[in-house]
């Protein structure tokens, strides 16, 4: 009888856990849809403002801007790690922290003094356990990051870069490619990158077709670049936080779905074990009754 009681207790506990994982799966699904809408809405604007900034920078002739200046030898940099505040999201944080560690080791080998800034309690706890001190920590960025919050952080990095305190800004986060694919990356946001391959290819096709885009700057190119380039950087940093938010919810939804399915399998297994144990117990009781009746005859 003790065995059947133990099986009933285990099945009840697993059913309670299944209710929790199923609820978390539904919550993650709802949050994922909202985060996905925000990321997709920002995608087109981020891409277009980056293309515009690159075109204006290349068409500006000899006009330069501090955000476009690259250094032959980088001596000081910042690594921003964007992780989650909560767990139960599978290998989401592990992939980001692995890429961040790889970049830290690479910077150390190259003699680059790296300033480490962490966003998310999981990243803070990990580097504290590794005894790697962080220069700044942030926990206010949840699954709904606001642009005004990210803008404060972006202004902080712009001030460091423009003053020469750092020469490069790297961001380790989970890049969202599609609902079925996310990949941990370390992306360099400062200095601002040049036009990518697709943009260069498009520009080459325009030149071949004789359609060279010419810009007229009013009042002047320097002032316009001074407004467009910081805005492009802020939007790219904001897009990193949006990608991280939607990727976290996808990882949590997948993890909780797998946990719910595992709980279903365990409940079925324990139910079969309980039925067998109960059947054996009933058979034993019937045999005892029959044996006792036969002894009285």
N, C-alpha and C positions, 0 to 999 in steps of 0.2 A: 504493500500500500504506500510505503514511503517513496517508492520510485515513481508511481503515478502522480503523487502530490508534487514531487520535484518537477516532473515534466509539465504539469499544469502551471506551476509557478513560473517556469522558464518561458512557456508559451505566452503567458500573460505579460511578462516583462518585454518580450520581443514585440508583441502587439502594441504596447505603449510606445516603444521606440519607433515602430513603423508609423504611428500616427504623427510623431514629431518630424521624422524625415519626410513624410508625404506633405506635411504642412509647409516645411521649409522649401520643398521642391516647388510648390505652388506659389509661395511668396517670391522665390527667385525667378520664376517664370514671369510673374507680373512686373517685377522690377527690371528684368531683362528687356522686356518689350519697351518700357519707357526709356531705358538707357540706350537701346538700339535706335529709337526714333531720334534722340538727341544727337547721337554720334553720326547718324546718316544726314541729319540736317546740317551739321557743322562740316561734314566732309567736303561738300562742293565749295563752300565759302573758304575753307582752309586751303584747298588746292588752288582756287582761283587767285586768292590774294598772294600766295607764294609765287605763282606764275607771273603775276603782275609785278611783284617786287623784283623778281629775277630779270624780267624784261626791261624794267625801268633802270635797273642797275647796269645792265649790259648796254643799254642805249644811251646812257648818260655820259658816255665818252670818258673824259678824264676825271669826272666827278667821282669821288670816293666817299665812303662812310665807314666809321669805326666798326660797325657790326659786320662789315664784309671783309675786314682785314684778317688775313690768315698769317700765322707765324710759322716760320721754318722750324723753330724749336719751341715746343710747348713746355713750360716749366711749372705752371700753376693751372689747375683745372678744378671743376666742381662736378661731382657725380651725384645726381638726384635719383634716388631709388623710390619708385612708386609701387607700394604693396598694399595689402588690405588691412583693415582694422580688425576683422573677424576671420576665423578659420572655417573649417568644414567646406573647403572649396578645392579639394583634391591637390594636384600638383601646381596650382596657380602660383603661389608664393615661391615654391621651390625653384621653378624655372627662372623667375625674375632674379632671385637672390644668387642663383648660379651664374647668370650672366653678369651681375654686378661684381661678384667675386672675381670673375675672369678679367673684367676691366680693371679692377683694383690691382690685381697682380701684374697685369700688363703695364699699368702706369708706374708701379713700383720698380719694375725692371728697367723702364726707360728713364727713371729718375724724375718722374713728374710728381710734384707735391699735390696730392688730391684732397680737396675739401669734400667731406662726405655729408650729405643732407638726406634725411630719411622721411618718407611720408607713409604712414601706416604703422599700426602697433606691431604687426608681425615682423616687419623689417627692423623696427627698433629693438624688439626682443631678441631677434637673431643676432644682430651685430653686438648687442650687449653681451650675449652669451659667448660670442667669438672674441670678446674683449677688444673690439675695434671701436674707438670712440667716434661719435658723430658730432659734427659741428652745429647741426640744427636738426630739429625733429618737428614733424607736423602730424596731427591726428584729426584735423577738422575736415578733411576731404573724404566724404562718404560716397555713397552710390549716386548722389546728385550733386556733383561739383558745380559751383557757381563761377561765372566768369570774373566777377569782382574779387572773389577770394583768390583765384589763380592769378589775376592781374597784379595783386600785391606781391606775390611770389615772383612773378615775371619782372616787375620793377626792381626788385631786390637783385636779381641776376643781371639785369641790364646795368644797374649801378656798379656792380662788381666788374663787369666786363668793360664798360666804358672808362672806368677809372684805372684799368690795368691790373686790378687785383687778381684777376683770373684771365686766362687766354683761351679757355675752352669750357663749354658746358655740355656734359653728357647726361642723358636721361635713360635710366633702365626701367622699362615698363613692359606690359603685355600689349602688343600691337594687335588690333582687331582687323582681320582680313575679311572674314565672313562668319556667319553663325556657326559654321562647321570647322573653322580654322582660325586659331589665334597663335601667335608665336612670341616668345620673350625676346626682346631686342635691347640693345644699347645704342641710342640714336644721338648724334651730335647736333645740337640746336644752335650753338654759338661757336664760332662765327656762322652766319647764315650761309647755307650751302648754295652752290651755283645751280643753274638749271639742270634737271636730270636728263637722262638719255631720251625719254619720250619727248620732252620739250625741245631738246636739241634736234631731234629727228624732225619734229614738226617745223622748227625754224628753218632747217635745211630744205625741206620740201617747199616752204614759202619762198625761200631764196631762189630755188630752182624754177619755181613758177613765176618769178619776177614780182612777188608780192612781199616786199620788205616793209615791215611796220615802222613808221616814223612817229615819234612822240613830240608834241609841243608842250613845253613846261611853262606853266604860269603859276606863281611868279617865276620860280627858277627850279632847276633839277635838284639842287642841294636841299632846299626846304621841303620839297615833295618827298624825297628819299628819307629825310629826317622824320617824316610822319608815317610813311608806308612801311618801312623796315621794322621799326619797333612794333607796329600793329601786327605785322606778319609773324613776328616771333611770339608775341602774346597768344595769337590764335593757334599757333603750332603747339605751344605748351599746353594750352587749354584742350586741344585735341588729344594730347597724350593722356590727360586725366579722364577724358570721355572714353577713350579706348580702354583704359584700365578699368573703368566702372562697368562697362558692358561685358568685358572679358571675365571679370570677377563673377558676375551674375550667371554667365554661361557655365563657368566652371562649377559654381555651387549647384546649379540646376542639374548638371550631369552627375555630379557626385551624389546628391541627395536622391536622384532617380535610381542610381545603382544601389544605394543603401536600401531604398524601399524594396527594390526587386530582390535583394539578398535577404531582407527580412521576410518577404513572402515565401521564399524558398525554405528558410529555416522554420517558419511556422508550419508549412506542409510536412517537412521532415519530422518535426517534433509531434505533430498530430498523428502521423503514422506510427511513430514509436509509442505514443500514448495508447492508440487503439490496440496495438499488439500487446502491450503490457496489460491493458484492461481485459483483453480477450483471454490472455493466459491466466489472469487472476480469476475471472469468472469460470473458466474451465476447471481451475484448481478447486474452487469452491463447490462446483457441481460434483466433481469427483469425490470431495470429502463428504458431501451429503449422501451420495450413492453408497460410499463405503460405510458410513455410519448406519444407513438403513439396512445394508446387508449384514452388518454385525449384529443387529437386533433380531434378525430372523433365526 
